[in-house]
Amino acid sequence: MTAWQDSLRQVQGRIGPGAAHFLRWWRQSLLAWVPARWQWALGWSQARLLLQPAQGQLQVWRDVGGQRAAVASLPWPVSPAALERVLDPRLHALPRVWLLPPGQVLQRRLRLPAAAGDRLRDVVGFEIDRQTPFDASQVSYDVRNLGAAGEDQLDVELVAWPRAQREAWQVQAGEWATALAGVDAEDVHGGALQVNLLPPPQRQPQADPLRRWNLLLAVAAAVLLVLAGTQLLDNRRDAVQALREQVDGAARSARGVASERSQLQAMLDGARYLEEQRQRRATTVEIWSELTRRLPDGTYLEKLAVENNGLQLIGLSREASQLVPLLQASPLWRKVNLTGVLQADGANSGRDRFTLTAELQPLPAAASSTTPEAADADAKRAP
């Protein structure tokens, strides 16, 4: 064993008994505030039936925390079944303990180390042959813990019952010897020593009166635990469903935003394309300005149409045959052609009706800024 393990065991030996003694003291202090009857009813205190034959009667007491209350008095001898018939139903589950009169047992006070508090019976068993004229096989014994006696010390009391007296008692008790949960003894003041001198193999097992309630409480706790787990699972499932719906809504919103963004981008691309196309060709004002400069005097236009890249002119002119070379030199269009034949105007004005077509072409760099009209328009837009 290493040094730290030895130290740990020493610390446990010092602290363990003190902690156990404190817990016992604390429990007894709390129970002192509760009436004994309530302690017995709630199962917080040990209760038992004490039996003692005296003066031809079997006296029966209910003992709760060292306090006795008379229950019944039956003529002795009496059978255990007869006692069952006169007992209150609440007392049937209490253990039966035989109470020996004073002087039937041997009592010896001992002082032991506090570390022996957890195994008092085993430790005291080695002291029987030194404290009594009997060895451990010749007596039935129990140990009373009388409390702390200074630092790391305990006061205990050995209570021994010689086997010869026990056998004589078994003959006297008759069938009660096999129907008891224990044997206790009175002290010189008439109080019970609170020991059990009956050997463990001979003790009649008693059902725990709270066992049924404990089982019911355990089952109820298990059911409540299952219900709580089910409720928790349902809550998690609802939370997941709500989160899924929230995510789906966010996804739909994102898809809507993406669709609107796509539409906006398409509109911007279309507008950009139209702007590029508009910038590549002359505006209507520029076309009018160019025609005004290039058409000779005496020429009238009845129709001017611009469709896509095509330009169509319909009108009257005295120099209709010269219009093609006059207009061909313009940088705004190309492929100027007369469509059809020239037709004389019937008003004797000397004018011919013509139809011209041309193909608009992209403007050269900064061409739109060379026209006076465009310059005037830019000047008006300037702040």
Secondary structure as GFF3:
##gff-version 3
##sequence-region A 1 383
A	DSSP	alpha_helix	3	31	.	.	.	ID=ss1
A	DSSP	alpha_helix	36	42	.	.	.	ID=ss2
A	DSSP	beta_strand	47	54	.	.	.	ID=ss3
A	DSSP	beta_strand	57	64	.	.	.	ID=ss4
A	DSSP	beta_strand	67	75	.	.	.	ID=ss5
A	DSSP	alpha_helix	80	86	.	.	.	ID=ss6
A	DSSP	three_ten_helix	89	91	.	.	.	ID=ss7
A	DSSP	beta_strand	96	100	.	.	.	ID=ss8
A	DSSP	beta_strand	106	113	.	.	.	ID=ss9
A	DSSP	three_ten_helix	114	119	.	.	.	ID=ss10
A	DSSP	alpha_helix	120	125	.	.	.	ID=ss11
A	DSSP	alpha_helix	128	131	.	.	.	ID=ss12
A	DSSP	three_ten_helix	136	138	.	.	.	ID=ss13
A	DSSP	beta_strand	139	148	.	.	.	ID=ss14
A	DSSP	beta_strand	153	162	.	.	.	ID=ss15
A	DSSP	alpha_helix	163	173	.	.	.	ID=ss16
A	DSSP	three_ten_helix	174	178	.	.	.	ID=ss17
A	DSSP	beta_strand	182	185	.	.	.	ID=ss18
A	DSSP	three_ten_helix	200	202	.	.	.	ID=ss19
A	DSSP	alpha_helix	211	280	.	.	.	ID=ss20
A	DSSP	alpha_helix	284	294	.	.	.	ID=ss21
A	DSSP	beta_strand	300	307	.	.	.	ID=ss22
A	DSSP	beta_strand	310	317	.	.	.	ID=ss23
A	DSSP	three_ten_helix	320	322	.	.	.	ID=ss24
A	DSSP	alpha_helix	323	328	.	.	.	ID=ss25
A	DSSP	beta_strand	333	338	.	.	.	ID=ss26
A	DSSP	beta_strand	343	344	.	.	.	ID=ss27
A	DSSP	beta_strand	352	360	.	.	.	ID=ss28
A	DSSP	three_ten_helix	368	370	.	.	.	ID=ss29
A	DSSP	alpha_helix	372	381	.	.	.	ID=ss30
###
